[in-house]
Amino acid sequence: MESAAGKNPVSHVGKLYAVVAHRVAEAIVERVADVESASCLLASRIGRPIDRPRLADVQLGMVDGADPAQRRHDVEEILAAELAEAHGLWRKLLAREVPLF
């Protein structure tokens, strides 16, 4: 996880990805059936748009017997929606509308 303290929320992709990854994991647990826990890892690459990470990995903790493959579409939709909002996330961070953690 990238340290969020003291980083420029406009240009420091590590800070933004830390917040986006946290939001993705929370949204998955709240909205996707049979998911007990989730973690998200996002990695950038210099020159790539912020909404197109080099790596996006989501790990799910499922209730007993649930198949994570059946929830793939829901997870991908949440990830895509949160990444689409990443361009304007810095405004929400500066306005303190979005917590860092």
N, C-alpha and C positions, 0 to 999 in steps of 0.2 A: 504494500500500500504506500502510496506517495504521501509525504507529509503535507498537510493542507495549510498549516500555519505560515503566514507571511508570504505566501505565493500570490502572484498577480493573477486574479481570476479571469482576466481578459485574454492573457496570452500563455498561461502555464497549463498545458494540456493535462499534466499529471494531477493537478488540483481538480480540474473539471472532471476528469475520468474517475477520480476517487468518489466524487459526489454522484456522478451518473451511475457508477457501479453499485453504490449503496442504494440508490433509488430503484434500480432495476431489481435488486434482490428483495427489497421490501415489497415492491409491487407484485412480484411473483408470489411471494408467500401470502399476500393479502388476497390476490385475485385468481390464482390457479388452483383448481381442485387437487386434492391429494398431496400437496406440497407442504411439508412441515418446516423446511429450511431451504435457504438458497444462498449461494455466493456467486459473485460475478467478478471477473478479471478482465480489464480492458488495457490494451497496450497500444501505444501510438507509434507512428513512424513519421519522421521528419518529412514534411511536404504533403502529407495526406490530409484531406479535410477531416475536421474533428468528428463528423458524423460517420466516418468510415475508418474505424480503428484497424490497426494491423492484425490484432487478435481480440476476439470477444469470446470468452469462455464462461459458461454458466454451469454450475454444479447444483444438483437438486437433492434434497433429502426428502424422500417420499414416505408416505404412510405404508405400513406393511402390505405387501402384495401389489402395490400400484406400479404401473409401468411408466417410467418417465418419457418414453418415446411417444406415448399417447398425448402428452402435454407439450410436445415440441413446438407446435404451431402457436399455441398461446404464449409460450416463452419468447419465441422469435418476434411476435407482435409487440410485446412489452419492450423488449430490447430495442427494436426499431423505433418505437415511439419515443423512448427516452433519449436515444441518440439524436433523433430529429430535433429535439428541444435543446440539445447541447449548445448550439450557436448562441442562443439567448440566455443561457444559464447564468452567465456572468452578471447580467443585469439583476437577476433574482438574488444572487449571492450578495451583491453590493447593497441591495435594498433589504437584506436580511429576511427575505421571504422563504429562503431555503436554508435549512441548517446544514452545517458542514458535517456534523456527526451527531 
